[in-house]
């Protein structure tokens, strides 16, 4: 496959819009969720899709990989999955008398970690270094991962039997947690009467490549955030840390992630500056899974409550 060479900003914007339109043709009736996925990718984060089976989580991951010409690997997480099954393993070669590292499926552009909460905490933790630093360490040797490196993980919130809830440190590695939810009636009718999703995925063509994605991500970081906007963001962070139902509020790393995501959301909206509305659009999918709550409080409802309580000056 030949590389797609970026020409200028207008061409990149056109290709980006074409990529989003292409994904929306496959994942029907979910434009907001698709935009959140693109936001996460452009901001350099990782995406957690939490929903019931069969609503298009895997389809979305495939469509993203195809639209950006990213190498794609899918790992089905199970209770007997080992860290080496993901990262790779060093094998002794008698001919050379040395160990040779054999890379695992994590060495890809987009890794789909399917049903991540079915694996043990030890296996889940195998993703921590890769998601935070873009590398893995095996037997004291560091191996860099391809760039870009994007993890899309799925989990079913209703199926608790045989699952291991993700620890706070792992949840914090996901920039956004998104629920696709059931399609509305018109989208479901289109699904029922349209082509098979697998056939549509096979027909997708790359609209961008790794070089174009890197350039788009660079442009995202140039989006302006005013001092007043940063005041609002900090007020939200502070509110999470003093709420009676929150045992651990958002960290400075979460604040940086919120700012990066807001820049990407503004960029996708065709603006060169961040608005409070961008922060508001992203606060729940970014904050809810990070909030360590007390008394069984819901992270989603708390995030919405905090968003309503903190005024925009």
Beta strands, then each sheet from edge to edge (+ up, - down):
strand 1: 47-50
strand 2: 72-76
strand 3: 88-93
strand 4: 98-103
strand 5: 110-114
strand 6: 135-138
strand 7: 141-144
strand 8: 150-155
strand 9: 176-178
strand 10: 246-248
strand 11: 292-293
sheet 1: 2+ 5+ 8+ 1+ 9+
sheet 2: 3+ 4-
sheet 3: 6+ 7-
sheet 4: 10+ 11-
end
